């Protein structure tokens, strides 16, 4: 992806909460993100191969147009496509295997962060019984705007080989409710009909850990209202409060000694920990930081 002239002027320095800051408008962000419209993020959760091996794998896919693969961090790579067909092919597959390493693929957006998986997903919708004269790209795109951003039509719909049902792939934000019906009417008339919008498969998205693939109720981190902390109490009958900065605190009663740490990943804020008894020994650990150990009589903030 070659360097291009900046679509926005240089922004002046400002301040925020006493620190130096730079502010961009929503329009600025949109202009800056525009060149990455066909970009994807490949995520490796179980080890990552060398970047050269990833590039070699993408070359083996024989994409139609040029592309770029670049390092983001230890678990993520950026894949920028030049054509929508290559972009859709990589995205719709969902999971690719680079040797023994699974690589999940997400659409890049300006809100992307390495600690949060994208909530955008390509979903196939079926429109059974749709009158055949609506089997037109522009009319179908108009109808499915109710659920998201239309991507492309199924081959049978384009070729009219299955006129009993229309199929279209739509980019859906899983954080939003998806309607099951849409009214297709005639302007200035009471004539019209309700058309069902049947999603063939909608993946679940968890807002506790910001990961795709499971619901909030199934999240292993949900009990703590966010990213879990490792907690170990060496004495019995301890009452320990474990929470996350900026989230509600949960009180956990421990009737017996915990033989080993309760394991979980800390990918975000530092945890609040409070032991209601003096002299209790509590161990709190987090990813990328050494465990904090010592007597805690009041909540530790930050």
Buried (B, 14 or more C-beta within 10 A) or exposed (E): EEEEEEEEEEEEEEEEEEEEEEEEEEEBEEBBBEEBEBBBBBBBEEEBBEEEEBBBBBEEEEBEEEBBBBEBEEBBBBBBBBBEEBBBBBBBEBEBEBEEBBBBBBBBBEEBEEEBBBBBBBBBBBBEEBEEEBBEEEBBBBBBEBBBEBBBBBEBBEEEEEEEBBBBBBBBBBEEEBEEEBEBEEEEEEEEEEBBBEBEEEBBBBBBBBBBEBEEEEBBBBBBBBBBBBBBBEBEEBBBBBBBEEBEBBEBEBEEEBEEBBEBBBBBBBBBBBBEBEEBBBBBBBEEEEEBEEEBEEEBEE
